[in-house]
Amino acid sequence: MGAMRIGLIGTGRIGTFHAEVLSRHREVGSLVVADTNAARAAQVADRTGSTAAPSVDEVFSWGVDAVVIASATSAHADLISRAARAGLPAFCEKPIALDLKGTLSALTDVEAAGTVLQLGFMRRFDAGYGAARDLVRSGALGRLHTVRAITSDPAPPAPEYLPLSGGLYRDCLVHDFDIMRWVTGREVVEVYATGSDAGPPMFREAGDIDTAAAVLTLDDGTLATATATRCNGAGYDVRMELAGEKDQFAVGLDDRTPITSTEPKGPPRCDNPWPGFLERFAPAYEAELDAFVRVVAGELENPCDGHEALHALRIAEACELSRLEHRPVRLEEIPGGL
C-alpha cells in the first residue's frame, strides 16, 4: 500500500492528539477529519494540514483506507458497525459501547464483515507495562501471587460527563482490568467490589461513585486489587505492582509519580507530577496509532482486537454488580463470555 488516506472522526482532546500524530506519520499521505462540531474540525484540520469534511458521512464516501474513531462514546458502536459495513479497518478509543448488548452487536458486525477493529487500550503500548509483561513471562518474579493496580485522576471530570461515562468501573478501571489481563496472561474469575460517593455531590446526583476498590481472583489463584479515584489532588497517578515469590516490580514509579514518602531517607517530593493521561501516556498513544497504520498496511497483526474490550467490560460489569449487591460475583454470571 502506498501513502494511505485515513479518516478521523472526533476532534475533541484525544481526537486532536490523534490528528497531530497521524498528520505527521510517514505512511499517512492524507488525513480527513470530521466532527459533529464542524467548526472544531476545521480548526484541527487547519492546524494539522488536514482536510475537514463537512460531516461524518463524507469520511465514508471520500475513499479513505481506514477510520480512526475518537468521537463521543455514545457514537462508537454505530461508527464501528458503519466502518465494518464499508469494509474499512477501524481503530476506536475504548469503549466499544457502555453496555454488553451494544458491544456484542458491534463485534458481530465486524466479524460478519471480516474487517479489522483495533481498540485503544494505550497502556499495552507503554514501555513500563511492556517490560512488566516480559518479566512475568521470563519467570523473574517466580510464582506471581499479588497484583496491585492504581488509577487516580487529579480532578473530577465535568459534571455533564458523568451520566454519559458509564461509571467509574467502566470508564476508568476498565483500563486496569485490561492491562491486568495483558500483563499477567491470566483471566479474572471472580470479583468483589465496593465504592464511595462521599466526594463532590455531582457523583451522587449522577448515581456514580468517586472512589472504588475491587479484589479480583485470577484463574491461577493470583490475587489482585484495583483502586481508582477521581479526586487525587497530588496529580495523575497510574501504577501497577507485581509481587512474586522471587521479586517485586512496579510500573509507573518515576520522578513524576505524585506520591511523597514520609520516611526520613525516602525519595524527594515530586515537583513536576503528571497532570493527566495525555501527558503520562503520550508515547503510548502515539505507538498504538503507529501499530494501527502498520496493521492497515499489512505489516502487523492486530495487537488489540475488539474482544479484548469485551473481556475488560465484562469485568467492569461484574464489579458494578458486586458493588450494588454487596457480594462476590463470578465472571461466568456476566453474559458475553467466549
Salt bridges, closest charged atoms under 4 A:
GLU20 OE2 - ARG47 NE 3.73
ASP35 OD2 - ARG40 NH2 2.98
ASP57 OD1 - ARG82 NH2 2.62
GLU93 OE2 - HIS18 NE2 2.71
GLU111 OE2 - HIS307 NE2 2.56
ASP126 OD1 - ARG280 NH1 3.04
ASP153 OD2 - ARG230 NH1 3.27
ASP171 OD1 - LYS94 NZ 3.40
ASP171 OD2 - ARG230 NH2 2.73
ASP176 OD1 - ARG123 NH1 3.04
ASP178 OD1 - ARG124 NH2 2.70
GLU187 OE1 - ARG181 NE 2.83
GLU190 OE2 - ARG330 NH1 3.91
ASP219 OD1 - ARG186 NE 2.79
ASP220 OD2 - ARG186 NE 3.81
ASP237 OD2 - ARG239 NH2 2.72
GLU241 OE1 - ARG148 NH1 2.94
GLU245 OE2 - ARG143 NE 2.95
GLU279 OE2 - ARG13 NH2 3.56
GLU286 OE1 - ARG24 NH2 3.27
ASP290 OD1 - HIS25 NE2 2.70
ASP290 OD1 - ARG26 NH2 3.97
GLU308 OE1 - ARG124 NH2 2.68
GLU308 OE1 - ARG181 NH1 3.15
GLU317 OE2 - ARG170 NE 2.91
GLU320 OE2 - ARG323 NH2 2.68
GLU325 OE1 - ARG327 NE 2.67
GLU333 OE1 - ARG327 NH2 2.83
